[in-house]
Amino acid sequence: MNNKNELISVVVPIYNAEKYIRRCVDSILKQTYKNLEVILVDDGSTDGTPGILDEYAVADVRVKVIHKENVGHAHSRNRGLEAACGEFITFMDCDDYMHSDFMEKMYGAICADGSDMACCSFNYVDEQGNKLGWSEPSLVRDSVDSERAQREFLTTYNIEGFSWNKLVRRSILMENDLRYPEKQKAFVDMYLWYCAISACGRVSFVPDKIYDYYQMSGSVVHTIDDVKLGNFKTTIRKICDRAHQNGLAKEGDYYASLRMLMQMYDQIRLDVKSGFKSGFFHKYRWNEIFTADGAKVRQSAMNYYNGNKLALYLKYLLIRMYLK
């Protein structure tokens, strides 16, 4: 399939981002692929962000700005999705950076493969833009059907449930009534994108690391409370249930078990590092966090794990002891 030069919409939810919003928006406007619609959704910012966004709208006709009351980033993404006109759509976090060939490579893969979605690899970077050295995706250039893409989502860390490393046909979201859950405080992306992958005919994999995901201190990746933990459990459970419906029960159980184990391990590690000041210590019990008994969680987590299984088992034992 040849490149049709179709319109691509880029939606950016924004709140009080005056320190880094120019880096974000400039990276979109400098794309080598030019047929873009940039929708900047201001979620009631109280700093200088609104004025900066309006400057961009005046300077470039491709930029549209939506100012609204502060409701949350899920609501902002939904507003942007509903306002978008592009054949394809992608979402970007306002503190991140998109490499100049992001659109060209993602859309080029979709056109070459006749796919509905493209997923790319990415970099984890700190607030100064330095690579963190975390485990990152290892996608290979490929085009796969929906079932294989779901398996990749459920059994590896190569796709993940992020919004920003994907370019999708907008009709996939609209016709399947896929929206971000506005009542959730955190982890709003994961279930939507698993459902979107489920609805695609084909998905393209782009191995290039063409997006920089900035890790800001205090983000939900590093801190969790009762509400966020509840959001995480709900999201993991919904993905697992959907996987069962799609005939991928073993993969769904593996996803739910491993992701919950890793989340709990990270929280325990941070709790110990803080000198048990986070309030997480002995606050929860196993049955309050895991929906399955220990034996099933252990077995499911080991099913597809291709890392150090002894290390994973030791993490499991630590969590069991911690959550007694």
N, C-alpha and C positions, 0 to 999 in steps of 0.2 A: 504494500500500500504506500503510495507516495504522500509526502508531506502536503497537507491541504491548507496550511497556514490558518487554521481555525482559531477563533478567539479563545484565549485562556483567561479565566478569572483567578485572581489571587486575593484571598481574604485574610486580613490581619486584624485580630482583636487586640485592642490597645488600652492600657490603663496606666497613667502616670509614668510615661516612658520617655520623658524629654531627654534623658541622658544618653539613650542609645537608639531612639527611633529613626534618626537620620541614617545610621548605619544600615538598619533593616530596609527602609524604603529605598535608599540609594541602590542597594544590592538587587532589588527587584527591577528598578528602572534601567539598570545597566545590563539587563539580560540581552544576550545575542539574539534571542527570539523576541520580536518586537510587538506582535499582535496580542497585547495584554490589556486586561481591565483590572485595575488595582483598587480594591475596596478596603478602605481604612475605617475600621469601626471603633470609634472613641467611646469607651464605656464609662462616661462621666468623669473624665480625668480632672483633677483639681490643680495640676501644675501647668507648665507651659505647653503641654502636648497638643491641645486643641489648635492653638495658633500655628504650630509647626505643620500640622496636618493640612490646615487650610492653605498654607503657603504652597504645599505640594500640589494641591488641587488647582491652584491658579497657574502654576508653572507647567503642568503636564496634563493634557486633556484626558489621558488614560486614567487619571486618579479620581476616584470618587470618595467623599468623606461622609460618614454617617455619625452624627453626634447623638448620643442617647443617655438616659440616666444610668447610673451604676447598678447593673443587675448581675453581671458575672460574665466570664469569658465564654461559657457555653451559649448563653443568650446572644452574645456578640457574633459568634460563629454562625448561629442560625440566622440572624439578621443578614449577615453577609451572604450566606448561601441563598437566601430567598431573594436578595437584590441582584444576584449575579446573572449575567447574560451569556457567559461563555459556554462553549460546547464542552470544555473541560474546566476543572477547578482544582486548586490546591490551597492549602492553608499554611500560614506562616506565623510563628510566634514573634512578638514584637522585639524581643531581645536577641534574636538569632541573625544569622547571615546566610544568604543564598549565593552560591557561586555563580558566576556570570553565564555558565553553560548549563545551568540546572534545567531550564525549560527546553532548550535545544535537545539535550540528551534524553530527557524524560518523554517529551512529545515525539521525538524521533523514534524511540523504541516502540511507542504505541503505534505509530504509523507503519513502521516496518513489520510489526507482528500482528497487526489487526486486533490489538488488545483494548480492553476497557479501562485498564489501570496500569500505571508503572510505579514500582517501588525502588528506591535507591539506597545505597549505603550512605553513611554519614560520619562525621567526627563529633566526639564529645570534647568540648573545650571549656577552659575556666573563664573567669570574668575578664582576663587579659587576652583571651584568644589562644592560649597555649593548650596543646593537646594534653588531655588528662591521662592518657595511657590506659583507659578502661577498655574492657572487651568490647569490640565494635563489630558490626555486621560483616559477613564474608560472603555476600551474594556473588553469584557468577551470572554472566549475561545469558539470559534464557527467556523463554516464553512458555508459560505453563497453563493448564486448565485450572478451574476454580478449586477442584478437590486437592490438587497438588499444592496450590498456593495456600489453602487452608492448613494443610499438613505442615508447611513451612512456618506459618504463623504460630501454630500450636506447639510444635516440637523443637523450634530453634529460636534464637534471638535475632535472626537475620531481617525480619520484616518489622516486628514490633507494632504496637497499636497507636503509634504517634500519627498525628494529622499531617505533619510537615514534610515527611519523606515520601509522599504519595501524590500522584497526579491522576485524577479519575474523571471519567465521563460524568458530567453533572447529572445526567438522566438516571444514572445508577442510584444516586442519593435521592433524587426527587421522586422517581417512580416507585421506589421501595419505601418511601416515607421515612428515610433515615435522618434523624436529627440528634443533636447533642442533648443529653439529659440536663435540663436547666436547674433541676432541684439538687443535683449533685454538686458538691464543693470541689471534688478532685476526681481524677481518673475518668474524665468524661469522654476520652477519645477511643478507648480500647474496644468496647463492644460495638460501637458504630463501625469501626474499620474492619472488624471481623465479619460483621454482617455485609459490608460493602464488598469485601473479597468473595464472600459466599454468593453474591448476586452477579459477579462478573463472569463473562464467558471465558476470557483469557486475561492473564496478568503477566506483565513484562518485568523482568528483574534487571536493574541497572547497577553494576558493581561499583561504579565511581562514587567516591565520597564527595558529593557536590553540595552538601549542606552542613553548616556548623551549628551544633546545638549547644548553646551556652548554658553552663551550670551555675546559676546564681545562688549565693548563700541564702538559706531559708526557704528554698523551693520545696515542693511537696515530695521531691525525691529524697530529701534529707530529713524532713520532719513529718511526723504523723500524730494525729490525735484521734479521739473516739470517732468523730464524724468522718475523717478521711479513711480510717480503718474500716468503718462501715461501708463507705463508698467502694473501697477496694474489694471487700468481700462480696458485695452485691455484683460488682462488675465481673469478677472472676467466675462467680456462680452462673451468671447469665451467659458468658462465653462458653462455659462447660456445658450448660444445658443446650445451647444452640448447636454445639459440636455433636452432642448426642442425637439431636434431631436430624443433623446432616449426615449421619452414619459414621461419625468419627468419635465414638464413645471412648475408646482407649486413649486417643490423642487428647480429647477434652479432659479426661481425668488426669492425664500427665500434666497438661497445662495448668490446671487448677492446683494440683498438689505442689508442683515445682515452684510456681510463681508465689504461692502463699508461703512456702518454706523459705524462699529467698527473701521475701519481704520481711518476714519475722526475724530471720537471721540478721539482716541489716539493722533492724530496729534494736535488737538485743546488743549487737556490736556497738551501736551508737550510745546505747544506754550505759554500757560498761565504760566506754570511753569518757562519758560525761560524769562518771562517778555516781551513777544511778540517780542523776538529777532530773531526768526526763519525765519521771512519773510512770514509766513503762514497766518497771520492775515489779513482777508478781501481780500486776494489775489484772491480767487476763488468765484464763484457763484454756487448756487445749480445746475443749468442746465449745468454747465461746468464739474461737477463731477458725477452727477447722470443722468442716461439715462431715468428715469421714473419720473413722478410727485410725489410730496410728499405723496399724499394719497395712491398711489400704493406701494411706498416704505414702508410706515408705515404698510400697511395691509400685505404685503409679509413678512416683518421682524417679524410680530407677529404670523404668521401661525404656525410654528413649535417650536418657542422659548420656552424652558422649564425652563428658569431662571426667574428672577424677571421682569415681563412684565412692571410694573410701572417704574422701573429703566431704562429699554430699551426705553420706551416712553419719559422719561425725557431727555435721551441722544439724541433722535430724535429731540425733541424740541430745545435743545441747539444747535444742528448742523444747524437746519433751521434758527435760529436767527443769528448764527455766519456767515452763508453763504448768508445772505441777500445782 
